[in-house]
């Protein structure tokens, strides 16, 4: 198995492409070792000193390192690659509960038609672009013109996340959904 790596806009996060399906659909975010208990691979990655976050997408894995791990990935990258190769070679399950998390929070009420339009744009235009950078964007709600989103994977803690939210996502949503006046991170 050959695992490719790609840099992301977040210097603390690296994207790993194992050349096979990881989740297929949905996403799984493991912001800490406690959350990783539902995934043998995430647990294995958190066992590596310096790993502070793991995220699974359709065909990629992003790993975030602690700031004190230094500016480059020379020490951490070989251990992460080995963990990924060992996991997929052993044929272990990715998730113990076999359930990827939904991409969006449940939303109902007077603005549910607008929320549905926002989710459609997120799913078709925004999430694929964000996934290319090793992350994901989750919809958490829409109230009084404000869209609430949660950034995951490489996007969480990324120095350019605010710019992505404000200048990229907000502008696109305001263009297609006139009811949107602002986008905020949760």
MARDRENRO-375597 format. One line per field, with one value per residue (C-alpha): residue in one letter; x, y, z; residue number from 1. Coordinates in Angstrom, 2 decimals. Layout:
REM residues N
resn = c(A	...) $
x = c(X	...) $
y = c(Y	...) $
z = c(Z	...) $
resi = c(NUM	...) $
REM end
This chain:
REM residues 186
resn = c(X	X	X	X	X	X	X	X	X	X	X	X	X	X	X	X	X	X	X	X	X	X	X	X	X	X	X	X	X	X	X	X	X	X	X	X	X	X	X	X	X	X	X	X	X	X	X	X	X	X	X	X	X	X	X	X	X	X	X	X	X	X	X	X	X	X	X	X	X	X	X	X	X	X	X	X	X	X	X	X	X	X	X	X	X	X	X	X	X	X	X	X	X	X	X	X	X	X	X	X	X	X	X	X	X	X	X	X	X	X	X	X	X	X	X	X	X	X	X	X	X	X	X	X	X	X	X	X	X	X	X	X	X	X	X	X	X	X	X	X	X	X	X	X	X	X	X	X	X	X	X	X	X	X	X	X	X	X	X	X	X	X	X	X	X	X	X	X	X	X	X	X	X	X	X	X	X	X	X	X	X	X	X	X	X	X) $
x = c(0.00	1.29	-0.03	0.36	0.52	-0.57	-0.02	-3.06	-3.52	-3.16	0.58	-0.29	-2.32	-1.27	-3.60	-2.96	-4.42	-4.29	-5.48	-8.66	-12.00	-11.72	-15.31	-17.01	-19.63	-19.99	-17.15	-15.70	-13.91	-11.76	-10.63	-9.19	-8.22	-11.58	-13.47	-11.03	-12.27	-14.81	-12.10	-9.14	-7.22	-7.89	-6.78	-3.60	-2.88	-3.47	-0.98	1.72	3.32	2.43	-0.89	-3.70	-6.46	-7.66	-10.32	-11.66	-13.17	-14.38	-10.91	-8.51	-7.30	-6.06	-3.81	-3.12	0.03	0.76	2.50	5.36	6.07	8.03	7.42	7.95	6.58	9.92	9.60	5.84	5.07	6.79	4.94	1.59	2.23	3.11	-0.03	-2.23	-0.58	-0.70	-4.38	-5.52	-3.23	-4.73	-8.26	-9.50	-12.74	-12.42	-15.25	-16.43	-19.95	-19.92	-21.55	-20.15	-21.57	-24.19	-22.89	-25.50	-27.40	-31.15	-32.95	-36.65	-38.91	-39.86	-36.51	-36.31	-36.76	-33.85	-31.82	-32.42	-31.17	-28.08	-27.36	-27.70	-25.11	-22.82	-23.07	-22.65	-20.28	-18.51	-17.87	-16.15	-13.77	-13.05	-12.48	-9.71	-7.91	-8.49	-11.42	-15.16	-17.84	-20.89	-24.13	-25.40	-28.27	-29.75	-31.33	-32.25	-29.99	-26.99	-25.62	-23.77	-21.04	-18.44	-15.06	-13.43	-10.30	-7.57	-9.94	-10.22	-7.63	-6.37	-4.94	-7.06	-10.33	-11.80	-11.05	-12.57	-15.73	-16.10	-14.85	-15.46	-18.45	-20.32	-20.04	-21.18	-24.14	-25.20	-25.10	-27.33	-29.51	-30.48	-31.78	-28.20	-26.57	-23.64	-21.75	-20.36	-18.21	-19.46) $
y = c(0.00	3.41	6.37	9.79	12.96	16.49	19.67	21.66	25.39	24.55	23.95	21.83	19.39	16.96	15.10	11.37	9.61	5.82	5.21	3.52	4.46	5.68	6.52	6.68	9.15	11.36	12.37	11.40	13.92	12.92	16.10	14.18	10.66	10.18	10.64	8.24	5.28	4.51	3.98	1.58	3.71	6.98	5.36	4.11	7.58	9.27	6.82	8.61	11.31	14.72	13.84	16.11	15.54	13.00	13.42	10.90	11.97	9.96	9.02	10.80	11.09	14.33	14.34	17.41	17.73	19.67	23.04	21.85	19.08	21.58	23.20	20.20	16.69	14.84	13.07	12.47	11.61	8.16	6.98	8.20	6.52	3.25	3.36	3.93	1.18	-1.29	-0.56	-1.02	-4.03	-5.76	-5.21	-3.75	-1.78	1.98	2.67	0.36	1.79	1.67	5.08	8.22	11.39	13.32	16.34	18.66	19.25	18.75	21.99	22.73	25.69	28.76	28.97	25.28	25.99	28.45	25.99	23.30	25.65	26.48	22.77	22.08	24.76	23.50	19.93	20.69	23.66	24.22	20.86	19.33	22.30	22.20	18.42	19.01	20.88	17.98	19.35	19.65	22.21	21.23	23.17	23.90	26.23	29.34	32.07	35.65	35.73	34.14	30.75	28.80	26.45	24.22	23.68	20.23	18.41	20.59	23.57	23.49	25.87	26.80	30.31	30.99	29.51	32.92	34.16	31.00	31.51	35.24	35.80	32.42	30.71	33.84	35.50	32.36	31.78	35.44	35.25	32.15	32.63	36.30	35.62	35.01	38.11	36.56	33.32	32.53	29.69	27.58) $
z = c(0.00	-0.95	1.07	-0.49	1.56	0.78	2.68	3.77	4.37	8.07	8.74	11.80	9.68	6.97	4.61	4.03	0.96	1.33	-2.24	-1.09	0.38	3.97	4.92	1.55	2.76	5.77	8.03	11.38	13.56	16.51	18.29	21.26	22.41	24.16	20.89	19.18	21.22	18.52	15.89	16.04	13.51	15.34	18.62	16.95	15.58	18.95	20.49	18.46	20.57	19.15	17.45	18.65	16.08	13.52	10.83	8.30	4.99	2.01	0.78	3.11	6.68	8.17	11.19	13.31	15.37	18.53	18.08	20.30	17.76	15.69	12.35	10.12	9.96	9.68	13.04	13.02	9.39	9.25	12.38	11.00	7.64	9.36	11.50	8.45	6.40	9.31	9.92	6.32	5.76	8.80	7.47	10.74	10.81	10.62	13.07	15.83	15.78	11.93	11.74	10.15	11.59	9.70	7.89	9.35	12.57	12.50	11.77	11.62	12.11	10.12	8.35	7.43	3.71	3.82	5.91	3.30	0.56	2.64	3.21	-0.51	-1.36	1.39	0.09	-3.60	-3.72	-0.41	1.26	-1.81	-2.00	1.73	1.56	-0.97	1.81	4.22	6.16	6.37	7.24	9.28	9.28	12.79	12.12	10.62	12.72	11.83	8.77	10.49	9.38	12.08	10.83	12.45	10.76	11.11	10.09	8.60	8.75	12.54	13.90	10.45	10.24	7.15	8.52	9.35	5.86	4.37	6.43	5.85	2.33	0.75	2.33	3.45	0.04	-1.77	0.55	0.39	-3.42	-3.65	-0.55	-0.09	3.44	4.60	6.09	7.97	8.65	12.10	13.40	16.30) $
resi = c(1	2	3	4	5	6	7	8	9	10	11	12	13	14	15	16	17	18	19	20	21	22	23	24	25	26	27	28	29	30	31	32	33	34	35	36	37	38	39	40	41	42	43	44	45	46	47	48	49	50	51	52	53	54	55	56	57	58	59	60	61	62	63	64	65	66	67	68	69	70	71	72	73	74	75	76	77	78	79	80	81	82	83	84	85	86	87	88	89	90	91	92	93	94	95	96	97	98	99	100	101	102	103	104	105	106	107	108	109	110	111	112	113	114	115	116	117	118	119	120	121	122	123	124	125	126	127	128	129	130	131	132	133	134	135	136	137	138	139	140	141	142	143	144	145	146	147	148	149	150	151	152	153	154	155	156	157	158	159	160	161	162	163	164	165	166	167	168	169	170	171	172	173	174	175	176	177	178	179	180	181	182	183	184	185	186) $
REM end
